[in-house]
Amino acid sequence: MNRYKIETKIINPLIGTSIPLPTYATSGAAAMDLRACIAAPLPTLPGQTLLIPSGIAISIHDPGLVALIVPRSGLGIKHGIVLANTIGVIDSDYQGEIGIGIHNRGEQTYTIEPGERICQMMFVPVTQVCLELVSEFSSESKRGEGGFGHTGRE
């Protein structure tokens, strides 16, 4: 299998010692797990938003690639722990530490443990476009200007 090589820098010495480097859980996984790079358990109160360090920085270099930070479904469904901004975008030219904004939408305090898998990082292709201003579109779609839910129930 041919894989992109993404330069990765360890920011916190806990990574690679007590906290593993990000990895794919299985050979068929679309995203790799990012872990909470914290030294002690961190309680997250209902309604609270926290920025959790990942302990790593990456340099993608290729503007045709982006890293997306996506939630872990089990944390959201079972405990109400979701990403604060629903999806995080790591642009190809960002080289700082990856921060993971989480939000506790649940009714119970949830304690994030050191090294806990709290989100996933997925790499996907990007196409940059040029917006061309027109007074009319060159062709009409079947949907046209139909709004939200337009293609759903009647």
N, CA, C and O of each residue as an XYZ file, in Angstrom:
616
protein
N       0.848     -1.178      0.000
C       0.000      0.000      0.000
C       0.894      1.242      0.000
O       1.854      1.331      0.766
N       0.566      2.186     -0.861
C       1.318      3.427     -0.957
C       0.682      4.473     -0.049
O      -0.480      4.829     -0.247
N       1.418      4.971      0.941
C       0.876      5.944      1.885
C       1.664      7.235      1.829
O       2.881      7.230      1.640
N       0.950      8.354      1.997
C       1.609      9.643      2.155
C       2.441      9.610      3.433
O       2.072      8.955      4.408
N       3.536     10.304      3.420
C       4.322     10.469      4.638
C       4.061     11.876      5.161
O       4.310     12.860      4.466
N       3.561     11.965      6.385
C       3.250     13.237      7.019
C       4.279     13.478      8.120
O       4.369     12.715      9.082
N       5.052     14.554      7.963
C       6.035     14.881      8.992
C       5.298     15.149     10.302
O       4.331     15.909     10.344
N       5.774     14.511     11.367
C       5.129     14.616     12.677
C       6.185     14.964     13.715
O       7.249     14.347     13.778
N       5.867     15.964     14.527
C       6.793     16.404     15.561
C       6.158     16.170     16.928
O       5.003     16.530     17.156
N       6.916     15.569     17.825
C       6.440     15.377     19.192
C       6.637     16.689     19.951
O       7.751     17.207     20.038
N       5.545     17.216     20.495
C       5.565     18.467     21.245
C       5.697     18.189     22.741
O       6.346     18.942     23.467
N       5.080     17.107     23.189
C       5.077     16.758     24.602
C       5.775     15.410     24.774
O       5.418     14.453     24.087
N       6.760     15.306     25.671
C       7.505     14.046     25.819
C       6.670     12.873     26.329
O       7.162     11.745     26.351
N       5.422     13.107     26.738
C       4.548     11.980     27.094
C       4.237     11.119     25.869
O       3.991      9.918     25.984
N       4.253     11.765     24.681
C       3.980     11.029     23.434
C       5.176     10.129     23.128
O       6.326     10.567     23.123
N       4.870      8.878     22.878
C       5.905      7.903     22.561
C       6.477      7.230     23.798
O       7.256      6.283     23.690
N       6.091      7.718     24.975
C       6.531      7.057     26.218
C       5.278      6.494     26.886
O       4.942      5.328     26.676
N       4.583      7.302     27.689
C       3.377      6.803     28.366
C       2.125      6.919     27.493
O       1.120      6.260     27.759
N       2.184      7.750     26.461
C       1.048      7.908     25.538
C       1.522      7.525     24.140
O       2.487      8.101     23.639
N       0.856      6.558     23.500
C       1.291      6.112     22.165
C       1.121      7.184     21.094
O       0.275      8.072     21.202
N       1.943      7.075     20.064
C       1.763      7.902     18.875
C       0.408      7.575     18.245
O      -0.102      6.469     18.422
N      -0.177      8.524     17.514
C      -1.439      8.214     16.821
C      -1.247      7.059     15.843
O      -0.237      6.975     15.144
N      -2.239      6.173     15.812
C      -2.196      5.021     14.912
C      -3.602      4.714     14.413
O      -4.595      5.192     14.962
N      -3.661      3.916     13.374
C      -4.917      3.366     12.898
C      -5.225      2.131     13.737
O      -4.351      1.288     13.934
N      -6.443      2.014     14.229
C      -6.820      0.893     15.097
C      -6.841     -0.428     14.337
O      -6.515     -1.474     14.898
N      -7.223     -0.384     13.059
C      -7.265     -1.590     12.231
C      -6.755     -1.248     10.840
O      -6.598     -0.074     10.505
N      -6.498     -2.263     10.035
C      -6.003     -2.029      8.674
C      -7.061     -1.373      7.792
O      -6.719     -0.778      6.770
N      -8.326     -1.468      8.159
C      -9.393     -0.853      7.375
C      -9.875      0.478      7.920
O     -10.822      1.056      7.387
N      -9.237      0.975      8.977
C      -9.675      2.234      9.597
C      -9.400      3.416      8.666
O      -8.341      3.495      8.045
N     -10.361      4.328      8.579
C     -10.220      5.518      7.747
C      -9.495      6.647      8.469
O      -8.976      7.563      7.831
N      -9.458      6.585      9.798
C      -8.863      7.662     10.583
C      -8.023      7.073     11.709
O      -8.264      5.957     12.169
N      -7.039      7.842     12.139
C      -6.196      7.399     13.259
C      -6.651      8.074     14.542
O      -7.129      9.209     14.528
N      -6.499      7.373     15.632
C      -6.930      7.893     16.930
C      -5.937      8.912     17.464
O      -4.727      8.687     17.440
N      -6.465     10.044     17.951
C      -5.666     11.014     18.693
C      -6.014     10.854     20.158
O      -7.164     10.593     20.511
N      -5.019     11.011     21.001
C      -5.192     10.790     22.431
C      -5.007     12.081     23.211
O      -4.338     13.012     22.761
N      -5.610     12.115     24.378
C      -5.458     13.257     25.278
C      -4.051     13.237     25.844
O      -3.688     12.316     26.576
N      -3.263     14.236     25.516
C      -1.891     14.311     26.012
C      -1.897     15.161     27.287
O      -1.515     16.331     27.288
N      -2.342     14.529     28.353
C      -2.435     15.170     29.661
C      -1.768     14.269     30.686
O      -1.716     13.051     30.513
N      -1.257     14.868     31.753
C      -0.530     14.108     32.764
C      -1.431     13.549     33.852
O      -1.062     12.593     34.535
N      -2.615     14.139     34.021
C      -3.520     13.712     35.090
C      -4.952     13.704     34.562
O      -5.254     14.406     33.597
N      -5.840     12.919     35.181
C      -7.249     12.916     34.770
C      -7.825     14.343     34.790
O      -7.474     15.163     35.637
N      -8.710     14.603     33.836
C      -9.283     15.942     33.680
C     -10.809     15.855     33.653
O     -11.379     15.456     32.637
N     -11.487     16.221     34.757
C     -12.951     16.205     34.764
C     -13.506     17.261     33.810
O     -13.008     18.385     33.747
N     -14.541     16.878     33.074
C     -15.222     17.787     32.162
C     -16.675     17.866     32.612
O     -17.414     16.885     32.538
N     -17.068     19.027     33.072
C     -18.410     19.216     33.608
C     -19.448     19.313     32.499
O     -19.108     19.697     31.379
N     -20.699     18.978     32.779
C     -21.759     19.162     31.781
C     -21.773     20.611     31.287
O     -21.741     21.548     32.085
N     -21.821     20.781     29.978
C     -21.836     22.109     29.368
C     -20.468     22.740     29.211
O     -20.357     23.814     28.620
N     -19.437     22.115     29.715
C     -18.086     22.688     29.665
C     -17.397     22.366     28.345
O     -17.583     21.289     27.778
N     -16.598     23.318     27.866
C     -15.770     23.143     26.683
C     -14.313     23.290     27.096
O     -13.956     24.239     27.794
N     -13.474     22.358     26.670
C     -12.047     22.370     26.993
C     -11.221     22.181     25.733
O     -11.670     21.565     24.766
N     -10.008     22.720     25.756
C      -9.050     22.468     24.683
C      -8.010     21.495     25.224
O      -7.273     21.813     26.158
N      -7.959     20.314     24.632
C      -7.081     19.250     25.085
C      -5.890     19.166     24.127
O      -6.089     19.088     22.915
N      -4.666     19.179     24.641
C      -3.506     19.052     23.750
C      -3.360     17.613     23.239
O      -3.659     16.650     23.944
N      -2.895     17.502     21.999
C      -2.636     16.184     21.409
C      -1.195     15.744     21.623
O      -0.881     14.557     21.547
N      -0.316     16.717     21.891
C       1.096     16.401     22.087
C       1.895     16.295     20.810
O       3.098     16.039     20.854
N       1.239     16.489     19.651
C       1.947     16.410     18.368
C       1.603     17.599     17.476
O       0.580     18.262     17.646
N       2.487     17.837     16.531
C       2.245     18.774     15.436
C       2.543     18.023     14.145
O       3.380     17.121     14.120
N       1.859     18.398     13.085
C       2.115     17.771     11.785
C       2.392     18.852     10.752
O       2.000     20.007     10.917
N       3.067     18.459      9.695
C       3.295     19.342      8.563
C       2.914     18.570      7.309
O       3.638     17.677      6.869
N       1.778     18.926      6.746
C       1.245     18.197      5.595
C       1.973     18.588      4.312
O       2.205     17.737      3.453
N       2.335     19.855      4.171
C       3.040     20.413      3.003
C       2.174     20.508      1.748
O       2.234     21.515      1.043
N       1.386     19.503      1.458
C       0.646     19.395      0.190
C      -0.696     20.112      0.293
O      -1.558     19.667      1.051
N      -0.908     21.223     -0.453
C      -2.195     21.920     -0.381
C      -3.358     21.101     -0.949
O      -4.510     21.525     -0.859
N      -3.074     19.953     -1.524
C      -4.114     19.056     -2.016
C      -4.561     18.057     -0.967
O      -5.266     17.097     -1.277
N      -4.146     18.284      0.293
C      -4.484     17.368      1.380
C      -4.819     18.178      2.626
O      -4.189     19.200      2.899
N      -5.810     17.718      3.377
C      -6.188     18.346      4.644
C      -6.374     17.240      5.672
O      -6.758     16.120      5.335
N      -6.097     17.567      6.930
C      -6.408     16.640      8.016
C      -7.683     17.132      8.683
O      -7.802     18.313      9.010
N      -8.622     16.241      8.882
C      -9.864     16.563      9.570
C      -9.859     15.878     10.926
O      -9.532     14.696     11.034
N     -10.221     16.625     11.956
C     -10.387     16.061     13.288
C     -11.869     15.761     13.434
O     -12.704     16.661     13.353
N     -12.189     14.505     13.646
C     -13.583     14.068     13.715
C     -13.830     13.373     15.054
O     -12.903     12.828     15.654
N     -15.089     13.393     15.525
C     -15.386     12.815     16.836
C     -15.339     11.298     16.826
O     -15.396     10.662     15.773
N     -15.234     10.737     18.013
C     -15.378      9.299     18.212
C     -16.829      9.056     18.603
O     -17.313      9.626     19.582
N     -17.515      8.226     17.857
C     -18.952      8.051     18.065
C     -19.283      7.515     19.449
O     -20.283      7.929     20.036
N     -18.485      6.619     19.984
C     -18.770      6.053     21.297
C     -18.772      7.098     22.400
O     -19.624      7.057     23.288
N     -17.830      8.035     22.358
C     -17.792      9.088     23.376
C     -19.019      9.982     23.292
O     -19.570     10.387     24.316
N     -19.443     10.288     22.078
C     -20.612     11.150     21.904
C     -21.907     10.468     22.299
O     -22.742     11.066     22.977
N     -22.079      9.230     21.884
C     -23.327      8.516     22.147
C     -23.432      8.085     23.611
O     -24.481      8.244     24.235
N     -22.356      7.546     24.147
C     -22.401      7.013     25.512
C     -22.218      8.075     26.595
O     -22.795      7.962     27.676
N     -21.411      9.114     26.310
C     -21.040     10.050     27.365
C     -21.320     11.521     27.039
O     -21.136     12.380     27.901
N     -21.755     11.825     25.826
C     -22.035     13.214     25.462
C     -20.793     14.039     25.176
O     -20.875     15.266     25.127
N     -19.638     13.398     24.985
C     -18.396     14.111     24.695
C     -18.245     14.217     23.176
O     -18.066     13.217     22.480
N     -18.321     15.447     22.684
C     -18.246     15.708     21.248
C     -17.176     16.770     20.983
O     -16.667     17.390     21.917
N     -16.844     16.971     19.732
C     -15.920     18.049     19.389
C     -16.651     19.379     19.475
O     -17.796     19.499     19.041
N     -15.985     20.369     20.033
C     -16.605     21.677     20.247
C     -17.025     22.332     18.934
O     -18.039     23.030     18.891
N     -16.269     22.120     17.875
C     -16.595     22.730     16.585
C     -17.074     21.695     15.568
O     -17.019     21.960     14.367
N     -17.524     20.574     15.991
C     -18.029     19.430     15.222
C     -16.962     18.765     14.357
O     -16.835     17.541     14.391
N     -16.207     19.514     13.600
C     -15.090     18.979     12.814
C     -13.979     20.014     12.839
O     -14.225     21.204     12.639
N     -12.771     19.565     13.084
C     -11.619     20.462     13.049
C     -10.888     20.318     11.735
O     -10.786     19.219     11.190
N     -10.380     21.423     11.227
C      -9.644     21.434      9.966
C      -8.187     21.799     10.244
O      -7.904     22.833     10.848
N      -7.271     20.951      9.803
C      -5.849     21.247      9.894
C      -5.349     21.474      8.475
O      -5.179     20.533      7.699
N      -5.119     22.729      8.155
C      -4.669     23.089      6.809
C      -3.257     22.586      6.550
O      -2.505     22.299      7.482
N      -2.907     22.484      5.281
C      -1.608     21.934      4.891
C      -0.441     22.790      5.364
O       0.681     22.293      5.463
N      -0.681     24.068      5.658
C       0.419     24.940      6.073
C       0.438     25.219      7.576
O       1.243     26.032      8.031
N      -0.426     24.566      8.360
C      -0.412     24.727      9.819
C       0.596     23.766     10.410
O       0.597     22.583     10.071
N       1.463     24.260     11.299
C       2.494     23.406     11.875
C       2.537     23.462     13.398
O       3.503     22.996     14.002
N       1.509     24.023     14.027
C       1.467     24.074     15.479
C       0.900     22.795     16.069
O       0.462     21.897     15.350
N       0.917     22.733     17.402
C       0.354     21.563     18.074
C      -1.131     21.443     17.748
O      -1.850     22.440     17.697
N      -1.569     20.231     17.533
C      -2.979     19.972     17.286
C      -3.705     20.040     18.625
O      -3.422     19.265     19.539
N      -4.641     20.976     18.728
C      -5.476     21.092     19.913
C      -6.833     20.479     19.617
O      -7.350     20.603     18.507
N      -7.401     19.824     20.600
C      -8.673     19.129     20.414
C      -9.711     19.786     21.314
O      -9.695     19.606     22.531
N     -10.606     20.543     20.707
C     -11.681     21.183     21.458
C     -12.791     20.186     21.702
O     -13.379     19.663     20.755
N     -13.083     19.916     22.960
C     -14.172     19.001     23.275
C     -15.248     19.738     24.072
O     -14.985     20.741     24.734
N     -16.443     19.214     23.986
C     -17.582     19.788     24.707
C     -18.372     18.642     25.338
O     -18.637     17.624     24.698
N     -18.739     18.825     26.593
C     -19.557     17.830     27.283
C     -21.014     18.260     27.163
O     -21.464     19.150     27.885
N     -21.737     17.638     26.266
C     -23.159     17.949     26.096
C     -24.034     17.031     26.945
O     -25.261     17.114     26.907
N     -23.386     16.159     27.709
C     -24.108     15.223     28.558
C     -24.579     15.863     29.854
O     -24.393     17.060     30.075
N     -25.186     15.056     30.700
C     -25.718     15.520     31.983
C     -24.826     15.119     33.146
O     -25.106     15.484     34.288
N     -23.751     14.371     32.878
C     -22.831     13.899     33.917
C     -21.434     14.455     33.654
O     -21.063     14.721     32.511
N     -20.671     14.624     34.723
C     -19.257     14.953     34.568
C     -18.568     13.748     33.945
O     -18.822     12.609     34.335
N     -17.693     14.005     32.972
C     -16.925     12.937     32.344
C     -15.452     13.240     32.572
O     -15.000     14.354     32.309
N     -14.713     12.274     33.051
C     -13.293     12.470     33.306
C     -12.473     11.909     32.154
O     -12.535     10.719     31.845
N     -11.708     12.788     31.530
C     -10.814     12.385     30.449
C      -9.532     11.877     31.091
O      -8.916     12.563     31.907
N      -9.144     10.681     30.715
C      -7.955     10.052     31.286
C      -6.729     10.347     30.412
O      -6.864     10.504     29.198
N      -5.557     10.422     31.004
C      -4.338     10.587     30.212
C      -4.225      9.475     29.162
O      -4.381      8.293     29.469
N      -3.953      9.877     27.929
C      -3.798      8.908     26.848
C      -5.095      8.369     26.277
O      -5.064      7.514     25.391
N      -6.243      8.849     26.763
C      -7.533      8.368     26.254
C      -7.727      8.798     24.801
O      -7.399      9.923     24.424
N      -8.256      7.900     24.006
C      -8.576      8.228     22.616
C      -9.805      9.139     22.621
O     -10.896      8.709     22.995
N      -9.630     10.396     22.209
C     -10.735     11.352     22.311
C     -11.268     11.840     20.971
O     -12.331     12.458     20.920
N     -10.550     11.575     19.894
C     -11.053     11.935     18.564
C     -10.227     11.168     17.536
O      -9.356     10.370     17.883
N     -10.519     11.429     16.271
C      -9.800     10.772     15.191
C      -9.308     11.823     14.205
O      -9.902     12.893     14.070
N      -8.219     11.506     13.522
C      -7.678     12.396     12.500
C      -7.701     11.663     11.165
O      -7.137     10.579     11.016
N      -8.368     12.284     10.207
C      -8.561     11.699      8.884
C      -7.945     12.627      7.837
O      -8.142     13.841      7.894
N      -7.219     12.076      6.905
C      -6.623     12.861      5.826
C      -7.456     12.673      4.559
O      -7.740     11.546      4.153
N      -7.845     13.793      3.940
C      -8.682     13.726      2.739
C      -8.167     14.711      1.689
O      -7.549     15.719      2.029
N      -8.422     14.418      0.419
C      -8.004     15.318     -0.652
C      -8.785     16.633     -0.624
O      -9.925     16.688     -0.164
N      -8.151     17.675     -1.120
C      -8.749     19.007     -1.194
C      -8.611     19.518     -2.617
O      -7.581     19.316     -3.260
N      -9.639     20.172     -3.103
C      -9.557     20.869     -4.367
C      -9.851     22.335     -4.109
O     -10.933     22.684     -3.638
N      -8.891     23.192     -4.414
C      -9.141     24.625     -4.303
C      -9.757     25.086     -5.622
O      -9.380     24.616     -6.695
N     -10.693     25.998     -5.525
C     -11.414     26.466     -6.707
C     -11.283     27.978     -6.848
O     -10.855     28.663     -5.919
N     -11.649     28.481     -7.997
C     -11.764     29.918     -8.237
C     -13.246     30.213     -8.419
O     -13.923     29.562     -9.214
N     -13.741     31.190     -7.684
C     -15.140     31.570     -7.855
C     -15.259     32.468     -9.078
O     -14.563     33.477     -9.191
N     -16.147     32.091     -9.988
C     -16.384     32.859    -11.203
C     -17.752     33.516    -11.077
O     -18.775     32.833    -11.033
N     -17.767     34.832    -11.020
C     -19.028     35.554    -10.880
C     -19.798     35.534    -12.187
O     -19.253     35.837    -13.248
N     -21.100     35.167    -12.098
C     -21.983     35.131    -13.263
C     -23.316     35.750    -12.866
O     -23.667     35.773    -11.686
N     -24.048     36.246    -13.837
C     -25.386     36.759    -13.540
C     -26.425     35.648    -13.633
O     -27.484     35.739    -13.013
N     -26.138     34.611    -14.393
C     -26.995     33.438    -14.530
C     -26.103     32.207    -14.628
O     -24.998     32.279    -15.165
N     -26.586     31.066    -14.105
C     -25.823     29.834    -14.231
C     -25.915     29.302    -15.653
O     -26.908     29.532    -16.344
N     -24.883     28.593    -16.092
C     -24.834     28.101    -17.468
C     -25.842     26.991    -17.724
O     -26.234     26.764    -18.869
N     -26.270     26.288    -16.659
C     -27.326     25.290    -16.811
C     -28.095     25.220    -15.498
O     -27.558     25.523    -14.433
N     -29.359     24.816    -15.591
C     -30.195     24.720    -14.398
C     -30.210     23.288    -13.881
O     -30.158     22.332    -14.654
N     -30.281     23.160    -12.568
C     -30.393     21.833    -11.979
C     -31.870     21.522    -11.765
O     -32.714     22.418    -11.791
N     -32.169     20.262    -11.556
C     -33.546     19.856    -11.289
C     -34.055     20.486     -9.995
O     -35.226     20.851     -9.902
N     -33.197     20.613     -9.014
C     -33.576     21.172     -7.716
C     -33.737     22.691     -7.772
O     -34.625     23.254     -7.132
N     -32.877     23.341     -8.537
C     -32.963     24.797     -8.644
C     -32.701     25.479     -7.320
O     -31.671     25.240     -6.689
N     -33.621     26.326     -6.891
C     -33.459     27.076     -5.653
C     -34.188     26.438     -4.476
O     -34.400     27.089     -3.452
N     -34.570     25.179     -4.611
C     -35.258     24.485     -3.519
C     -34.398     24.501     -2.264
O     -33.207     24.195     -2.321
N     -34.992     24.854     -1.140
C     -34.251     25.059      0.105
C     -34.049     23.801      0.918
O     -34.170     22.685      0.413
N     -33.739     24.002      2.190
C     -33.480     22.902      3.105
C     -34.672     21.956      3.142
O     -35.817     22.385      3.285
N     -34.391     20.668      3.012
C     -35.446     19.678      3.050
C     -36.227     19.555      1.752
O     -37.180     18.780      1.668
N     -35.835     20.304      0.757
C     -36.555     20.329     -0.518
C     -36.615     18.960     -1.175
O     -37.616     18.619     -1.805
N     -35.557     18.173     -1.037
C     -35.548     16.866     -1.709
C     -36.066     15.761     -0.800
O     -36.048     14.591     -1.183
N     -36.528     16.109      0.401
C     -37.023     15.115      1.356
C     -38.500     14.876      1.199
O     -39.008     14.805      0.080
N     -39.207     14.747      2.334
C     -40.648     14.466      2.322
C     -41.442     15.587      1.655
O     -41.052     16.754      1.666
N     -42.519     15.201      1.100
C     -43.445     16.162      0.448
C     -44.302     16.838      1.491
O     -45.140     17.674      1.154
